[in-house]
Amino acid sequence: MGRTLPRNDELAERFELLADLLELDGADAFRLAAYRRAAQRIRESAVSVAGLALEGKAKRLAGIGGTIERKIAELAETGDLEALAKLRTRLPEGLVEVMRVPGLGSKTARRLWAELGVTGLEELRAAAESGRVRELPGLGEKTEARILRSLAASAPRAEATGRALLGSVLPFVERVVAELATHPAAERVSEAGSVRRRAETVRDLDVIATARGGAELTAFLAGRPWVVEVLAQGPTKATVVSVDGLRLDLRVVPPACYGNLLQHFTGSKDHNVALREEAVRHGLSVSEYGVETAATGKVATHETEEELYVALGYEWIPPELRENRGELEAARAGALPALVRRADVLGDLHAHTDWSDGRVTLEQLVAAARARGQRYLAICDHAKRLGDGRLERQTEAIRELDASLDDIELLCGVEVDIRADGSLDLDDGRLAARDWVVASIHSGLRDPGPELTRRVLAAIESPHVDCIGHPTGRKLNRRPPSDLDLEAVVARCAETGTFLEINGQPDRLDLRDTHARLAAEAGVGIVLSSDAHSAAGLGYLDLAVAQARRGWLTAAQVVNARPWPEVKEMMKR
């Protein structure tokens, strides 16, 4: 019987744990960065990295060298890492969660363990509630109160990973930027960090601004009614905590170097490191404060990012691409793609009403879609909720409403379950009558990869299935992606003309960016969907667009960037 290899997400979790425990153990930053970068690359890969490592091919992936490849092979062969086992004998794993509490970090977490016996969040809560944290020199009552707020907060943050969902924090950051921009002292204000790159989960919230009076702008932020704690405030920087427990940093910079600071704080770290290393080869030194010419010592600053990138020999690189996945090479060659924009997407092909599990009526959902300017909308309620003639009655209601409207086209869609045997939970006759069919797996997501792959491939073979919904079934911060053989699925979709979905639900964003890029490059049409279950949920289409941009997708690769008649021509060619 063949050996079962660890899944990519399992490998990534081990390397992330290794990096966290090494940080608690005081390892140097370069070593930690190497393991975390490797974990990210492993998690993003669409093929088995364990399999690659056993074949000696994992080094082909960016960020994975010979040492890490050997460790991956060790995990695949033994099920554990010797280095991880040694760290577990010295450090309690629960300290990792303590380290991630806002405002603590690895050194404070280790100190709490050494001096108060804190080995996890429950011990931390007990120590804070009993007043023992404030007794440690350098911490005090404010730190203790902040710990209790963080532990009690029901904020949109990640319980297990310390990272919040993009969809949960993006509205907050956009609101902060808009509020700051209204202040008379403000000149330019922009989000930065992983939010600006539209990473699917984020840790830090950053805003960069220029102002005629920096102290006035930071004071304005500190005085906002939603701020519950001011951690720092000065003429150039303020750090605040919101009522939802979200920490935000505002940096006010001189206009002359706004582009330098914005680029630096947008990241990613991998992008910036690669940018700086390439600059060194051209006799330049890049920092957040400017670009120094080594031969003369002269420092040039840049008011915009565009000026900075041009000075370094690149096209301006959209923030979503800044992950060191080939964007620098493409920008130097003038070969960056024209990324899909929200305005390019003409319709939404996956939305639910109260005919199944949606929270709004058909009429309410359609009114919201019209208000957003959508030109078509597919109503895709779950087939299993539409028995006993309800599907036919819903079809009649959709057709009747559609006939009364001239600014939007309503489509009678359906979302069908892919059963364990690969069959669909709606018969062929009724499937054939639908305008649009999304097939998804909702159960058995932890089944072995070959079983899941067999089910999806069987659904792809159906002449009635137009699109595979949320293909890997992941739930960010809650459930890892299934062990689906995505390469096999992509290959069969390309052969049959079946589309794959990027689902914009904040906790899904499935397909992930790297997988969407893989599929699009193979010629598979990508559908961007909100999977809305409410009127407001239609806005999740924006997150799907952001994910597509991170996957280097152009409008030509997005199915619903076309009018509906053209989409119909594409279906199952």
Secondary structure, DSSP 8 states (H G I E B T S, - for coil): -------HHHHHHHHHHHHHHHHHTT--HHHHHHHHHHHHHHHH-SS-HHHHHHTT-GGGSTT--HHHHHHHHHHHHHSS-HHHHHHHHHS-TTHHHHHTSTT--HHHHHHHHHHH---SHHHHHHHHHTT-GGGSTTTHHHHHHHHHHHHH---SS-TTTS-EEHHHHHHHHHHHHHHHHTSTTEEEEEEEHHHHTT-SEES-EEEEEEES-HHHHHHHHHT-TTEEEEEEE-SSEEEEEETTS-EEEEEE--GGGHHHHHHHHH--HHHHHHHHHHHHHTTEEEETTEEEETTT--EE--SSHHHHHHHTT-----GGG-SSSSHHHHHHTT----B--GGG--EEEEE--TTTT-SS-HHHHHHHHHHTT-SEEEE--BGGGSTTTHHHHHHHHHHHHHHT-SS-EEEEEEEEEB-TTS-BSS-HHHHHT-SEEEEE--S-TTS-HHHHHHHHHHHHHSTT--EE-STT--BTTTB------HHHHHHHHHHHT-EEEEE--TTT-BS-HHHHHHHHHTT--EEEE--BSSSGGGGGHHHHHHHHHHTT-BGGGBGGGS-HHHHHHHTT-
